[in-house]
Amino acid sequence: MIKGIEKLTEKQIEHMERVNNHHTDCVGLDYKAGMEIIEAWVDERDNVCVRLKNGDWFHYLKDGTWY
């Protein structure tokens, strides 16, 4: 279960999953295991933010990019 997911809309959840799948495809094999989303929230700019199993967190922007 992803902490905070109940606060996201269905559209935000779909966006989060789509960007995370692309993000996971872009990383090396030894990094992939930590790419599972464990927490999600929306920031003050209406961006979906995620914390990953590896402890890193990212903004998943509306254009499909992340930082």
MMTF fields as JSON, N, C-alpha, C and O atoms, coordinates in Angstrom:
{
  "mmtfVersion": "1.0.0",
  "mmtfProducer": "UNKNOWN",
  "numBonds": 267,
  "numAtoms": 268,
  "numGroups": 67,
  "numChains": 1,
  "numModels": 1,
  "chainsPerModel": [1],
  "groupsPerChain": [67],
  "chainIdList": ["A"],
  "bondAtomList": [4, 2, 8, 6, 12, 10, 16, 14, 20, 18, 24, 22, 28, 26, 32, 30, 36, 34, 40, 38, 44, 42, 48, 46, 52, 50, 56, 54, 60, 58, 64, 62, 68, 66, 72, 70, 76, 74, 80, 78, 84, 82, 88, 86, 92, 90, 96, 94, 100, 98, 104, 102, 108, 106, 112, 110, 116, 114, 120, 118, 124, 122, 128, 126, 132, 130, 136, 134, 140, 138, 144, 142, 148, 146, 152, 150, 156, 154, 160, 158, 164, 162, 168, 166, 172, 170, 176, 174, 180, 178, 184, 182, 188, 186, 192, 190, 196, 194, 200, 198, 204, 202, 208, 206, 212, 210, 216, 214, 220, 218, 224, 222, 228, 226, 232, 230, 236, 234, 240, 238, 244, 242, 248, 246, 252, 250, 256, 254, 260, 258, 264, 262],
  "bondOrderList": [1, 1, 1, 1, 1, 1, 1, 1, 1, 1, 1, 1, 1, 1, 1, 1, 1, 1, 1, 1, 1, 1, 1, 1, 1, 1, 1, 1, 1, 1, 1, 1, 1, 1, 1, 1, 1, 1, 1, 1, 1, 1, 1, 1, 1, 1, 1, 1, 1, 1, 1, 1, 1, 1, 1, 1, 1, 1, 1, 1, 1, 1, 1, 1, 1, 1],
  "groupList": [{"groupName": "MET", "atomNameList": ["N", "CA", "C", "O"], "elementList": ["N", "C", "C", "O"], "formalChargeList": [0, 0, 0, 0], "bondAtomList": [1, 0, 2, 1, 3, 2], "bondOrderList": [1, 1, 2], "singleLetterCode": "M", "chemCompType": "L-PEPTIDE LINKING"}, {"groupName": "ILE", "atomNameList": ["N", "CA", "C", "O"], "elementList": ["N", "C", "C", "O"], "formalChargeList": [0, 0, 0, 0], "bondAtomList": [1, 0, 2, 1, 3, 2], "bondOrderList": [1, 1, 2], "singleLetterCode": "I", "chemCompType": "L-PEPTIDE LINKING"}, {"groupName": "LYS", "atomNameList": ["N", "CA", "C", "O"], "elementList": ["N", "C", "C", "O"], "formalChargeList": [0, 0, 0, 0], "bondAtomList": [1, 0, 2, 1, 3, 2], "bondOrderList": [1, 1, 2], "singleLetterCode": "K", "chemCompType": "L-PEPTIDE LINKING"}, {"groupName": "GLY", "atomNameList": ["N", "CA", "C", "O"], "elementList": ["N", "C", "C", "O"], "formalChargeList": [0, 0, 0, 0], "bondAtomList": [1, 0, 2, 1, 3, 2], "bondOrderList": [1, 1, 2], "singleLetterCode": "G", "chemCompType": "PEPTIDE LINKING"}, {"groupName": "GLU", "atomNameList": ["N", "CA", "C", "O"], "elementList": ["N", "C", "C", "O"], "formalChargeList": [0, 0, 0, 0], "bondAtomList": [1, 0, 2, 1, 3, 2], "bondOrderList": [1, 1, 2], "singleLetterCode": "E", "chemCompType": "L-PEPTIDE LINKING"}, {"groupName": "LEU", "atomNameList": ["N", "CA", "C", "O"], "elementList": ["N", "C", "C", "O"], "formalChargeList": [0, 0, 0, 0], "bondAtomList": [1, 0, 2, 1, 3, 2], "bondOrderList": [1, 1, 2], "singleLetterCode": "L", "chemCompType": "L-PEPTIDE LINKING"}, {"groupName": "THR", "atomNameList": ["N", "CA", "C", "O"], "elementList": ["N", "C", "C", "O"], "formalChargeList": [0, 0, 0, 0], "bondAtomList": [1, 0, 2, 1, 3, 2], "bondOrderList": [1, 1, 2], "singleLetterCode": "T", "chemCompType": "L-PEPTIDE LINKING"}, {"groupName": "GLN", "atomNameList": ["N", "CA", "C", "O"], "elementList": ["N", "C", "C", "O"], "formalChargeList": [0, 0, 0, 0], "bondAtomList": [1, 0, 2, 1, 3, 2], "bondOrderList": [1, 1, 2], "singleLetterCode": "Q", "chemCompType": "L-PEPTIDE LINKING"}, {"groupName": "HIS", "atomNameList": ["N", "CA", "C", "O"], "elementList": ["N", "C", "C", "O"], "formalChargeList": [0, 0, 0, 0], "bondAtomList": [1, 0, 2, 1, 3, 2], "bondOrderList": [1, 1, 2], "singleLetterCode": "H", "chemCompType": "L-PEPTIDE LINKING"}, {"groupName": "ARG", "atomNameList": ["N", "CA", "C", "O"], "elementList": ["N", "C", "C", "O"], "formalChargeList": [0, 0, 0, 0], "bondAtomList": [1, 0, 2, 1, 3, 2], "bondOrderList": [1, 1, 2], "singleLetterCode": "R", "chemCompType": "L-PEPTIDE LINKING"}, {"groupName": "VAL", "atomNameList": ["N", "CA", "C", "O"], "elementList": ["N", "C", "C", "O"], "formalChargeList": [0, 0, 0, 0], "bondAtomList": [1, 0, 2, 1, 3, 2], "bondOrderList": [1, 1, 2], "singleLetterCode": "V", "chemCompType": "L-PEPTIDE LINKING"}, {"groupName": "ASN", "atomNameList": ["N", "CA", "C", "O"], "elementList": ["N", "C", "C", "O"], "formalChargeList": [0, 0, 0, 0], "bondAtomList": [1, 0, 2, 1, 3, 2], "bondOrderList": [1, 1, 2], "singleLetterCode": "N", "chemCompType": "L-PEPTIDE LINKING"}, {"groupName": "ASP", "atomNameList": ["N", "CA", "C", "O"], "elementList": ["N", "C", "C", "O"], "formalChargeList": [0, 0, 0, 0], "bondAtomList": [1, 0, 2, 1, 3, 2], "bondOrderList": [1, 1, 2], "singleLetterCode": "D", "chemCompType": "L-PEPTIDE LINKING"}, {"groupName": "CYS", "atomNameList": ["N", "CA", "C", "O"], "elementList": ["N", "C", "C", "O"], "formalChargeList": [0, 0, 0, 0], "bondAtomList": [1, 0, 2, 1, 3, 2], "bondOrderList": [1, 1, 2], "singleLetterCode": "C", "chemCompType": "L-PEPTIDE LINKING"}, {"groupName": "TYR", "atomNameList": ["N", "CA", "C", "O"], "elementList": ["N", "C", "C", "O"], "formalChargeList": [0, 0, 0, 0], "bondAtomList": [1, 0, 2, 1, 3, 2], "bondOrderList": [1, 1, 2], "singleLetterCode": "Y", "chemCompType": "L-PEPTIDE LINKING"}, {"groupName": "ALA", "atomNameList": ["N", "CA", "C", "O"], "elementList": ["N", "C", "C", "O"], "formalChargeList": [0, 0, 0, 0], "bondAtomList": [1, 0, 2, 1, 3, 2], "bondOrderList": [1, 1, 2], "singleLetterCode": "A", "chemCompType": "L-PEPTIDE LINKING"}, {"groupName": "TRP", "atomNameList": ["N", "CA", "C", "O"], "elementList": ["N", "C", "C", "O"], "formalChargeList": [0, 0, 0, 0], "bondAtomList": [1, 0, 2, 1, 3, 2], "bondOrderList": [1, 1, 2], "singleLetterCode": "W", "chemCompType": "L-PEPTIDE LINKING"}, {"groupName": "PHE", "atomNameList": ["N", "CA", "C", "O"], "elementList": ["N", "C", "C", "O"], "formalChargeList": [0, 0, 0, 0], "bondAtomList": [1, 0, 2, 1, 3, 2], "bondOrderList": [1, 1, 2], "singleLetterCode": "F", "chemCompType": "L-PEPTIDE LINKING"}],
  "groupTypeList": [0, 1, 2, 3, 1, 4, 2, 5, 6, 4, 2, 7, 1, 4, 8, 0, 4, 9, 10, 11, 11, 8, 8, 6, 12, 13, 10, 3, 5, 12, 14, 2, 15, 3, 0, 4, 1, 1, 4, 15, 16, 10, 12, 4, 9, 12, 11, 10, 13, 10, 9, 5, 2, 11, 3, 12, 16, 17, 8, 14, 5, 2, 12, 3, 6, 16, 14],
  "groupIdList": [1, 2, 3, 4, 5, 6, 7, 8, 9, 10, 11, 12, 13, 14, 15, 16, 17, 18, 19, 20, 21, 22, 23, 24, 25, 26, 27, 28, 29, 30, 31, 32, 33, 34, 35, 36, 37, 38, 39, 40, 41, 42, 43, 44, 45, 46, 47, 48, 49, 50, 51, 52, 53, 54, 55, 56, 57, 58, 59, 60, 61, 62, 63, 64, 65, 66, 67],
  "secStructList": [7, 7, 5, 6, 4, 4, 4, 1, 7, 2, 2, 2, 2, 2, 2, 2, 2, 2, 2, 2, 2, 2, 2, 2, 2, 2, 1, 7, 2, 2, 2, 2, 6, 6, 7, 7, 3, 3, 3, 3, 3, 3, 7, 6, 6, 1, 7, 3, 3, 3, 3, 3, 6, 6, 1, 7, 3, 3, 3, 3, 7, 6, 6, 1, 7, 5, 7],
  "xCoordList": [0.832, 0.0, 0.879, 1.881, 0.491, 1.224, 0.613, -0.571, 1.417, 0.958, 0.535, 1.282, -0.666, -1.152, -1.875, -2.398, -1.925, -2.528, -4.018, -4.573, -4.658, -6.095, -6.396, -7.545, -5.381, -5.568, -5.411, -5.682, -4.977, -4.798, -6.056, -6.806, -6.279, -7.391, -7.0, -5.829, -7.979, -7.704, -6.737, -5.841, -6.926, -6.053, -4.618, -3.672, -4.447, -3.122, -2.465, -1.258, -3.245, -2.713, -2.244, -1.169, -3.033, -2.653, -1.368, -0.476, -1.28, -0.086, 1.132, 2.19, 0.979, 2.061, 2.563, 3.77, 1.66, 2.044, 2.732, 3.721, 2.222, 2.799, 4.233, 5.149, 4.415, 5.744, 6.702, 7.867, 6.218, 7.093, 7.528, 8.678, 6.642, 7.02, 8.119, 9.097, 7.953, 8.98, 10.277, 11.36, 10.171, 11.332, 12.09, 13.317, 11.361, 11.963, 12.667, 13.736, 12.065, 12.681, 14.01, 14.855, 14.202, 15.395, 16.582, 17.688, 16.376, 17.464, 18.142, 17.607, 19.323, 20.085, 19.444, 18.608, 19.839, 19.26, 19.4, 18.464, 20.541, 20.742, 19.94, 19.801, 19.416, 18.612, 17.113, 16.331, 16.71, 15.294, 14.559, 13.39, 15.209, 14.557, 14.052, 13.081, 14.692, 14.297, 13.286, 12.96, 12.775, 11.89, 10.419, 9.58, 10.095, 8.713, 8.287, 9.019, 7.108, 6.585, 6.023, 5.22, 6.455, 5.948, 5.101, 4.368, 5.205, 4.422, 4.178, 5.027, 3.001, 2.665, 1.918, 1.168, 2.132, 1.42, 1.436, 2.143, 0.659, 0.602, 1.179, 0.774, 2.13, 2.763, 1.938, 0.861, 2.445, 1.72, 1.57, 0.762, 2.345, 2.225, 1.389, 1.359, 0.713, -0.159, 0.608, 0.064, 1.88, 2.674, 2.551, 2.514, 2.488, 2.496, 3.938, 4.853, 4.131, 5.451, 5.422, 4.404, 6.553, 6.622, 7.899, 8.944, 7.803, 8.974, 9.103, 8.131, 10.308, 10.559, 11.105, 11.552, 11.06, 11.553, 13.015, 13.437, 13.784, 15.205, 15.447, 16.594, 14.37, 14.489, 14.499, 14.277, 14.751, 14.741, 13.311, 12.37, 13.146, 11.818, 11.924, 12.943, 10.835, 10.814, 9.497, 8.462, 9.565, 8.378, 8.115, 9.016, 6.912, 6.514, 5.653, 4.476, 6.267, 5.621, 4.585, 4.594, 3.696, 2.59, 3.07, 2.362, 4.28, 4.803, 5.493, 6.058, 5.45, 6.009, 7.462, 8.058, 8.041, 9.424, 9.438, 8.392, 10.612, 10.747, 12.053, 12.998, 12.072, 13.316, 13.297, 14.255],
  "yCoordList": [-1.185, 0.0, 1.251, 1.324, 2.21, 3.466, 4.464, 4.788, 4.942, 5.915, 7.198, 7.721, 7.704, 8.954, 8.831, 9.827, 7.646, 7.492, 7.843, 8.236, 7.699, 7.994, 9.481, 9.851, 10.328, 11.768, 12.198, 13.351, 11.284, 11.58, 11.245, 10.34, 11.986, 11.673, 10.476, 10.102, 9.887, 8.768, 9.194, 8.438, 10.395, 10.919, 11.073, 10.746, 11.565, 11.711, 10.352, 10.205, 9.373, 8.022, 7.426, 6.829, 7.58, 7.08, 7.753, 7.095, 9.066, 9.826, 9.319, 9.079, 9.157, 8.683, 7.317, 7.104, 6.415, 5.071, 5.113, 4.412, 5.926, 6.027, 6.594, 6.052, 7.679, 8.282, 7.357, 7.239, 6.697, 5.782, 4.618, 4.188, 4.103, 3.017, 3.482, 2.769, 4.682, 5.229, 5.481, 5.149, 6.063, 6.343, 5.047, 5.006, 3.996, 2.705, 2.113, 1.516, 2.279, 1.767, 2.454, 1.888, 3.664, 4.457, 4.204, 4.663, 3.488, 3.306, 1.95, 1.049, 1.83, 0.59, -0.535, -0.291, -1.753, -2.933, -2.924, -3.3, -2.505, -2.523, -1.435, -1.484, -0.464, 0.614, 0.296, 0.837, -0.582, -0.873, -1.386, -1.055, -2.176, -2.765, -1.698, -1.93, -0.54, 0.528, 1.494, 2.486, 1.24, 2.18, 2.044, 2.78, 1.138, 0.978, 2.221, 2.694, 2.745, 3.922, 3.494, 2.564, 4.183, 3.864, 4.996, 4.794, 6.197, 7.341, 8.29, 8.44, 8.935, 9.894, 11.07, 10.919, 12.246, 13.449, 14.444, 14.249, 15.502, 16.565, 17.819, 18.198, 18.463, 19.654, 20.911, 20.837, 22.047, 23.313, 23.772, 24.656, 23.179, 23.495, 22.466, 22.453, 21.606, 20.563, 19.469, 18.823, 19.268, 18.175, 16.962, 17.094, 15.788, 14.557, 14.298, 14.318, 14.058, 13.753, 12.335, 11.877, 11.648, 10.272, 10.047, 10.621, 9.206, 8.701, 7.23, 6.475, 6.847, 5.484, 4.623, 5.126, 3.331, 2.355, 2.606, 2.332, 3.124, 3.383, 4.663, 4.99, 5.396, 6.609, 7.896, 8.97, 7.811, 9.007, 9.48, 8.692, 10.777, 11.263, 12.198, 12.853, 12.239, 12.969, 13.7, 13.314, 14.77, 15.44, 14.794, 14.738, 14.312, 13.787, 14.856, 15.018, 15.582, 16.731, 16.319, 15.196, 17.257, 16.987, 16.623, 15.94, 17.08, 16.756, 15.396, 15.033, 14.638, 13.298, 13.231, 12.153, 14.369, 14.389, 14.335, 14.398, 14.219, 14.157, 14.823, 14.932, 15.259, 15.755, 15.523, 15.869],
  "zCoordList": [0.0, 0.0, 0.0, 0.711, -0.793, -0.896, 0.078, -0.014, 1.001, 1.985, 1.26, 0.433, 1.573, 1.014, -0.308, -0.807, -0.896, -2.226, -2.22, -3.247, -1.064, -0.989, -1.187, -1.425, -1.091, -1.278, -2.729, -3.065, -3.592, -5.008, -5.787, -5.421, -6.87, -7.76, -8.626, -8.691, -9.28, -10.178, -11.289, -11.663, -11.806, -12.864, -12.351, -13.067, -11.127, -10.54, -10.307, -10.5, -9.899, -9.687, -11.015, -11.079, -12.059, -13.381, -13.86, -14.395, -13.663, -14.05, -13.269, -13.851, -11.956, -11.099, -11.579, -11.689, -11.858, -12.306, -13.659, -13.872, -14.579, -15.92, -15.846, -16.465, -15.09, -14.988, -14.246, -14.623, -13.19, -12.462, -13.34, -13.26, -14.17, -15.081, -16.034, -16.258, -16.592, -17.506, -16.74, -17.224, -15.556, -14.711, -14.4, -14.493, -14.033, -13.714, -14.934, -14.809, -16.115, -17.346, -17.649, -18.343, -17.136, -17.457, -16.533, -16.818, -15.44, -14.472, -14.651, -15.296, -14.071, -14.142, -13.333, -12.463, -13.628, -12.988, -11.473, -10.768, -10.964, -9.52, -8.807, -7.584, -9.533, -8.946, -9.013, -8.23, -9.946, -10.178, -8.94, -8.744, -8.113, -6.942, -5.974, -5.254, -5.946, -5.039, -5.608, -4.956, -6.802, -7.491, -7.099, -7.618, -6.213, -5.755, -4.976, -4.107, -5.286, -4.597, -3.245, -3.162, -2.185, -0.847, -0.267, 0.701, -0.864, -0.382, -1.547, -2.425, -1.548, -2.602, -2.0, -1.035, -2.583, -2.166, -3.319, -4.308, -3.188, -4.184, -3.534, -2.435, -4.22, -3.65, -3.927, -4.518, -3.501, -3.628, -5.076, -5.364, -5.995, -7.428, -8.171, -9.402, -7.425, -7.966, -8.715, -9.611, -8.338, -8.89, -7.978, -6.755, -8.579, -7.801, -7.371, -8.194, -6.092, -5.544, -4.992, -4.475, -5.111, -4.633, -3.841, -4.148, -2.823, -2.11, -2.495, -2.463, -2.855, -3.312, -2.185, -1.154, -2.404, -1.428, -1.069, 0.055, -2.018, -1.774, -0.972, -0.666, -0.625, 0.169, -0.631, -0.072, -1.924, -2.77, -2.978, -2.881, -3.265, -3.62, -4.819, -5.038, -5.588, -6.849, -7.041, -6.499, -7.829, -8.349, -9.71, -10.546, -9.939, -11.243, -11.911, -11.59, -12.85, -13.468, -14.508, -15.013, -14.813, -15.742, -17.149, -17.888, -17.523, -18.853, -18.912, -19.944, -17.804, -17.782, -17.358, -17.353, -17.001, -16.534, -15.001, -14.355, -14.449, -12.998, -12.588, -13.37, -11.35, -10.755, -9.272, -8.581]
}
